[in-house]
Amino acid sequence: MMYEDGHVILRYRDGRIERATAADVDTTNERLNATLADDSAKIQVAYEDLKAVFFPRVTPDEELPEPQGSLIAVEFDDGEVIRGNATFDPSASGFFLTPLDRSKNERIFVVRSAIASIEVERL
């Protein structure tokens, strides 16, 4: 899935956070190719090292499309819970979640290996 400006926030499972640019997130791959915002270093990050990839809103005034999929609550290994809409393939590295509160993030790529539980709230 491609994003217009590619700015992302990488949240690692160990608690680190990095700003980066990523042209696309391939859910069938095991790694993310990105460029760090602070020093322009190109990196490859294994999805298993990440908790999630956040896609911040670029234009706050822009009307966003209606979210697709089931309403779910995702609990991560660290206890954080994020609610939103998602459609996912259990064989993929993760899935895209449209958070209920999209004031900061338009979408989130949730890494499957960082999930403690998923509760489907509405189909």
Secondary structure in CASP SS format (residue, H / E / C, confidence):
PFRMAT SS
TARGET T0000
AUTHOR 0000-0000-0000
METHOD secondary structure of the structure
MODEL  1
M C 1.00
M E 1.00
Y C 1.00
E C 1.00
D C 1.00
G C 1.00
H E 1.00
V E 1.00
I E 1.00
L E 1.00
R E 1.00
Y E 1.00
R C 1.00
D C 1.00
G C 1.00
R C 1.00
I E 1.00
E E 1.00
R E 1.00
A E 1.00
T E 1.00
A C 1.00
A C 1.00
D E 1.00
V C 1.00
D C 1.00
T C 1.00
T C 1.00
N C 1.00
E C 1.00
R E 1.00
L E 1.00
N E 1.00
A E 1.00
T E 1.00
L E 1.00
A C 1.00
D C 1.00
D C 1.00
S C 1.00
A C 1.00
K E 1.00
I E 1.00
Q E 1.00
V E 1.00
A E 1.00
Y H 1.00
E H 1.00
D H 1.00
L E 1.00
K E 1.00
A E 1.00
V E 1.00
F E 1.00
F E 1.00
P E 1.00
R C 1.00
V C 1.00
T C 1.00
P C 1.00
D C 1.00
E C 1.00
E C 1.00
L C 1.00
P C 1.00
E C 1.00
P C 1.00
Q C 1.00
G C 1.00
S E 1.00
L E 1.00
I E 1.00
A E 1.00
V E 1.00
E E 1.00
F E 1.00
D C 1.00
D C 1.00
G C 1.00
E C 1.00
V E 1.00
I E 1.00
R E 1.00
G E 1.00
N E 1.00
A E 1.00
T C 1.00
F C 1.00
D C 1.00
P C 1.00
S C 1.00
A C 1.00
S C 1.00
G E 1.00
F E 1.00
F E 1.00
L E 1.00
T E 1.00
P E 1.00
L C 1.00
D C 1.00
R C 1.00
S C 1.00
K C 1.00
N E 1.00
E E 1.00
R E 1.00
I E 1.00
F E 1.00
V E 1.00
V E 1.00
R H 1.00
S H 1.00
A H 1.00
I E 1.00
A E 1.00
S E 1.00
I E 1.00
E E 1.00
V E 1.00
E E 1.00
R E 1.00
L C 1.00
END
